[in-house]
Amino acid sequence: MQFSHQQKRRRKTTTVVVADDFYLPDECWESIFKFLNDGANYRELKSLSLVSKLFLSITNRLVISLTVYNNGIGPFLGSILGRFTNLTSLKIKRYKRIDFNVLLGQISRFPLKLSSLNLSNHRTIPAGLRAFSQNITTLTSFTSSRMGSINSNDLLLIAECFPLLEELNLCYPRKFKDHSFLNRVETLSLTLFKLTKINLSGHHYINDTSLFNLFKNCKLLQEVIMFRCRSITKVGIVSALCERPTLRSLSFTNYFEIKNIAMLYELVGNYPLLSEIKMEYAPLSEISIENSNSLMNFAVRPQLKSLGLVRNWLRDKNIKRFASIFPNLQLLDLSGCCNISNEGILQVLRRCGNIRHLNLACTCVTLDGLNFEVPKLEVLNLSYTGVFDEILYEISKNCRGLLQLLLQCCHNVRDKGVMHVVGNCLQLKEINLRRCHRVHANIVDDMVFSRPSLSKIKTPPGFDLCSKNRELFLRNGCLVY
């Protein structure tokens, strides 16, 4: 086909106009990419960064968290940190052949405004934190959990390096190198005056006095996690709570006598800001609750939104009473509570209409008889239960807002039940089918292509995930592993 000179000119002009019409400033692209982003995984940003240099530049600016985990990444660390200039959160996996102190020094030379640093699962807390803190002065969250060993001077080092910390997690160290921790905890509580959240789970030396000082000195404290601290008593928790009535979340392992548990709950009920309680291993029983007049007459506490009672000796009567006392629960964790039944759980769901997260893992519960809607339920953990296809069908009809379903080790589940959930739960984002031996591996393809909202699938046994299939699933926005 032949074009005249005028036609060619008109065609060229039209192309320029179209290009101008489709121009968007960087701020608009950033808003679009933020909407498409799936959170910390950045899967959508990875594909978008390949489109053009402009998109690469924009996506680089949107990355705010980074995990460094490859031993061979040391020589390239400079270019990586130079690429992601807006990083606020950094997690460093364990290095085997690199001087960790040198690595921290390299990181500190970049003009980053880090607010969070995670050094978990290393052998020791590195002395290089001191040099690191001289240049990185914006840190408000520090995590160094499950360390190989920890000594009391490490607490002083943290306090001196990061006096503006708001969150501190030093949970479950494998070994304590000395016996001077009690004094150091008091020093820590006096220095970190902005602390709002602390996790010292597994620090067996923590006693009533150190807990009291922590609550007293940290006047902004809102969340305390003290699982497996055997030296803390009921009296110690009572005294500490009196010092910090603004506390919002309390997590602990209960080693108390059965008869005292009702008194503790009555005390907790006196603090209107307390919205979360996690109490593991507590020796609750039908007798202890039934004989407690204080709990029988306990007033309704609508402020409590989250209740964790993992591996407790609870019965239906107990959880029904908790449901009456805490009607606005949004999270309920009853995993490992083997004495509760379907009827007990169904009663809780009827009374607590705001539940969004329900964990029933390792229980005898199957939710058989769920014939009413639970519209707000988003996360359901039925791992290690006897749930089967017909029950999954009922769940899919009555919990249509489900976002996450965990079915690990559910040996009665088959393809039909899984596809009921995938078909009826239109917003489903994540499903776990690990060790579901009656679910066929080829169901994964059907799940990915029939439910566009799915972003993560933990596959059943026998699934062969080759690199070609992985890329295909990723292009459909689903991480399969």
Phi, psi and omega in degrees: 000135182259140177244142173285166180301321180293321179295317179299318180296318180295322179295319179295318179298319180299320179298319180295319180297316179299317179299318179296321181296330184266005178289135175230138176293160183303324182298324179291317177298320178300317179297319179296315182293324177297322179294322181281338186294144183259019179102220188289344183282333177057031183295317180294323180294327180298316180288323180294327182294344181274351186289313183199168178296325178297312180295324177298317180295319182290314180296326177301322181289337183275347179282116181245350178229143185216136174248122179257115188224353184266126180301333183271009186273350184312307181296339184259002185299321181300314181292327179293313181291329176290335180283317183258085188279347182257020180300134173239345183227131183225128176240127183246114177287167185295130175257138182261327187237021181234139177291113185295324179295321177296319180299315178297323177297319178297316181297320185293343181279352177268143183283062180266147175255064182291135174248345183222134178226129181237118180239036186292155173067027172264172182289315180217166173282120189287141176293341179297352176300330182295311178294322178301316184290341180291332179256326178261099186252008186258005186292129177239351180223128180227127179237127176217068186267158176051046178284155177299320177203160179213142175238166187297329179292339176298325179294321176295318180301314180297317181296320181287322184283323187230069183291347181262014181300137174252335179227132181223126180232110178236035191288150170050055170291150183279336184209138174255125189274343180212187187236031183248025187287328186300314179295323182291325178296321177296317177299318179300316182292330178283328183278317184273074187286346179263004186298128177245337182218133178219140177233108177241034179301139180084357176274088190295340182284341181301124180238187183299321182294314181293324177295318178299314180296322179297313179293324183286316187279326181268089190285347178259007186299131180236332184224127180232128180238116185225051177292145174058042172250091191291341184275356178274132181250172176301317180299321180296318179293319178300312181297318181294318180297327178296331179280338184226074182290350180272003181300137181254334185217133180225125180232130183201165173259128186267112175252021188276174174288151182301319188293343184267352187294323180295323179298320180295316179295324178296321178293315180302324180295346180276358183247102189294341181272349181288113184243357181217130175229128172235116185230107183261152174062014184293138181277052177289148176211169180300322182294316184296323180284315186297325183273002183263104179294327181296321180282327178300325183259015185294131181288156178296135180240085185290346184286339183286119183253338185225128182224118177246120182231054187294135175055041175261156179272060182271151173239175184303318180302321182295310185288331175296320179292321176298321179297326178289323182283324184240073187288344184259022180303135174250334177231129177226119181246108179243024182299137180079005177270096193275354185257007178265157184240174176303317183300319179298315180294319180297323176297319179297316181295328177291322185276329184252084185284355182260006184296127178250333185229119182231122180246113180240022182300144177062035175240176176269008185277140176234355185065024174296129182098011177285091184245026177221156185284142171236077194293336185265355182292124182245326182235124180228121179250109178244022181301141177065023177254175180265024181301145180226181192301316182299324179290320177299326177295315178296319178297317182295330179281324188257352179232058188289345178271011184299132177253328185220128179230123182249119184234026183302134178061032173266097192281352179262357182279138178235178182304318185300316180293319179298316182290335172301314181293314180298323182284325187262334180267093191290343182254008184304127181249330187216140176217139181245116180242023179303133174060027171268088193288345179264001176264126182285146183295329184286358178289339185300317179302315181297322180295313184298315188272347178261345180229091184300337183287342182297127179241350181206129176228124169266117196282157174285170180300146176088359181282127181259105184260092176279165184298328180295313179294321179302315180295322179297315179294320180296323178295337175268009174081019184235126175271117182246126181204000000 
